[in-house]
């Protein structure tokens, strides 16, 4: 997994990767933590019983694969957040990550939100910059036009 482009995203940066690896999840008390093999793409979820009209992910139903081979069925009970608690469990410094791939952005120009290990992200940024001395940070709409022209 490596950065192939950087896009200005509000006052931050969004990262375009060559791939977004799949994640497997582990339950830690009321936390559900998903991550890829390198712990670069992290998903921090916490359990809270849905009530009334308040369901996580608008009540969308989906299954998440567990590291132990099982599956957890989500139907509004796992909410995004508590990254500090997840960071303590994983023993790393977690930060937010806005990312996608060129392939996914070409289909639908929407970046996704993840969490990541801050040290690993900084190392990937450094590798990208060192490997691309003439790199540019794309403006958000400029990058969209660039993808559509391909």
C-alpha positions as CSV (number, residue, x, y, z in Angstrom):
1,X,0.0,0.0,0.0
2,X,1.5,3.3,-1.1
3,X,0.4,6.9,-1.7
4,X,0.1,7.7,-5.4
5,X,-1.5,11.2,-5.1
6,X,-2.4,13.8,-2.5
7,X,-5.5,16.0,-2.8
8,X,-6.4,19.1,-0.8
9,X,-9.5,18.3,1.2
10,X,-10.9,21.3,3.0
11,X,-8.0,22.4,5.3
12,X,-6.4,18.9,5.3
13,X,-5.2,16.3,2.8
14,X,-6.9,13.3,1.3
15,X,-4.6,10.5,0.1
16,X,-5.0,8.4,-3.0
17,X,-3.5,4.9,-2.5
18,X,-2.7,2.2,-5.0
19,X,-5.0,-0.1,-2.9
20,X,-7.0,-0.1,0.3
21,X,-6.5,-3.4,2.0
22,X,-9.4,-5.3,3.6
23,X,-9.8,-5.4,7.4
24,X,-10.5,-8.1,9.9
25,X,-12.2,-7.1,13.2
26,X,-11.6,-8.0,16.9
27,X,-13.9,-7.4,19.8
28,X,-12.4,-5.6,22.8
29,X,-15.2,-5.1,25.4
30,X,-17.6,-2.6,23.7
31,X,-15.0,-1.8,21.0
32,X,-15.0,-3.4,17.6
33,X,-11.6,-2.7,16.0
34,X,-10.8,-3.6,12.4
35,X,-7.4,-3.3,10.7
36,X,-5.4,-4.7,7.8
37,X,-2.3,-6.8,8.3
38,X,0.0,-3.8,8.7
39,X,-2.4,-1.9,10.9
40,X,-2.4,1.0,8.4
41,X,-6.1,1.1,7.7
42,X,-8.0,1.1,11.0
43,X,-11.7,1.1,11.7
44,X,-12.8,2.1,15.3
45,X,-16.3,1.2,16.2
46,X,-18.1,1.1,19.6
47,X,-21.2,-0.6,20.7
48,X,-24.2,1.4,21.7
49,X,-27.7,0.0,21.6
50,X,-29.9,1.8,19.0
51,X,-33.0,3.5,20.2
52,X,-36.0,5.0,18.6
53,X,-34.9,6.4,15.2
54,X,-31.2,6.5,16.2
55,X,-29.3,3.7,14.5
56,X,-25.6,3.7,13.5
57,X,-25.0,4.0,9.8
58,X,-28.6,5.0,9.3
59,X,-29.6,1.4,10.3
60,X,-27.8,-0.1,7.3
61,X,-27.2,-3.8,7.8
62,X,-23.9,-5.3,6.9
63,X,-21.5,-8.1,8.1
64,X,-18.0,-7.6,9.3
65,X,-15.5,-10.5,9.3
66,X,-13.8,-11.3,12.6
67,X,-10.2,-12.4,13.0
68,X,-11.3,-15.6,14.6
69,X,-13.2,-16.6,11.5
70,X,-16.6,-15.5,12.7
71,X,-18.8,-12.7,11.4
72,X,-20.6,-9.9,13.3
73,X,-23.9,-8.7,11.9
74,X,-24.3,-4.9,12.2
75,X,-27.7,-3.3,12.2
76,X,-27.3,0.0,13.9
77,X,-25.5,-1.0,17.1
78,X,-21.9,-0.2,16.2
79,X,-21.0,3.5,15.8
80,X,-17.9,5.1,14.4
81,X,-15.6,6.6,17.1
82,X,-13.6,6.2,20.3
83,X,-10.4,6.2,18.4
84,X,-8.5,7.1,21.6
85,X,-9.7,3.9,23.2
86,X,-8.8,1.9,20.1
87,X,-5.3,3.5,20.2
88,X,-4.8,2.3,23.8
89,X,-5.8,-1.2,22.8
90,X,-3.5,-1.3,19.8
91,X,-0.7,0.6,21.5
92,X,-0.3,3.2,18.7
93,X,-1.0,6.9,18.0
94,X,-4.1,7.0,15.9
95,X,-5.1,9.8,13.6
96,X,-7.9,10.4,11.1
97,X,-7.3,9.4,7.5
98,X,-9.2,10.5,4.4
99,X,-8.5,8.2,1.5
100,X,-9.5,6.2,-1.5
101,X,-8.0,4.7,-4.7
102,X,-8.0,6.1,-8.2
103,X,-10.2,3.2,-9.3
104,X,-12.8,3.9,-6.7
105,X,-12.7,7.7,-7.2
106,X,-13.2,7.1,-11.0
107,X,-16.4,5.3,-10.2
108,X,-17.7,7.7,-7.6
109,X,-15.7,10.8,-6.5
110,X,-16.0,10.3,-2.7
111,X,-13.2,9.8,-0.3
112,X,-13.7,7.6,2.8
113,X,-12.8,8.2,6.4
114,X,-10.6,5.8,8.2
115,X,-8.1,5.9,11.1
116,X,-4.4,5.1,10.8
117,X,-1.2,4.8,12.7
118,X,0.2,8.4,12.6
119,X,3.8,7.2,12.4
120,X,3.1,4.9,9.4
121,X,1.2,7.7,7.6
122,X,4.1,10.1,8.1
123,X,6.5,7.5,6.8
124,X,4.3,6.9,3.7
125,X,4.1,10.7,3.1
126,X,7.9,10.9,3.3
127,X,8.4,8.0,0.9
128,X,5.9,9.6,-1.5
129,X,7.6,13.0,-1.4
130,X,11.2,11.5,-1.7
131,X,10.1,9.3,-4.6
132,X,8.3,12.1,-6.4
133,X,10.4,15.3,-6.0
134,X,8.1,17.1,-8.4
135,X,4.9,16.0,-6.8
136,X,2.0,18.4,-6.4
137,X,-0.9,18.6,-4.0
138,X,-4.0,18.6,-6.2
139,X,-6.9,20.9,-5.7
140,X,-10.1,18.9,-4.9
141,X,-12.0,19.7,-8.1
142,X,-8.9,19.7,-10.2
143,X,-8.2,16.1,-9.3
144,X,-11.8,15.1,-10.1
145,X,-11.4,16.7,-13.6
146,X,-8.1,14.9,-14.0
147,X,-9.7,11.5,-13.3
148,X,-12.6,12.2,-15.6
149,X,-10.2,13.0,-18.4
150,X,-8.6,9.6,-18.2
